[in-house]
Amino acid sequence: MITLVSFDIDGTLECGEPPGVVTVELVRTAKRRGWLVGSCSDRPISYQQALWERLGIAADFTTLKHRLAEVRARFPAAACYHVGDTDLDARVASDAGFRFLLAEAAAHHGWVSELFASAPE
């Protein structure tokens, strides 16, 4: 079974503006597990693609926030997560059928352990 994880960029990833709590190493760990990984952001697609290329991570998708549901339709994943830092991220995730994971310090430690312990590889 496939796990799909979508990341917001700004305020979520450590390389965002502002930086967030999600490390690039966590993203790499998800990729090593064979999970589908990409970004869902307000940033233009070209910016998102350049970011993943600069990080040396082969993103499986890049999309604008209002199109997250298209990612769900494109990939037959057993579990879909969207990691973000805003109420808009939570709403977009919910509307697209993703489980929302809050990218803030207190919540981050709990869901990282849960995600990597329970999500299918």
Secondary structure, DSSP 8 states (H G I E B T S, - for coil): --EEEEE--TTTBTTSSS--SB-HHHHHHHHHTT-EEEEEESS-HHHHHHHHHHHT---SEEEEGGGHHHHHHHS--SEEEEEESSHHHHHHHHHHT-EEEE-SHHHHHHHHHHHHHHS--
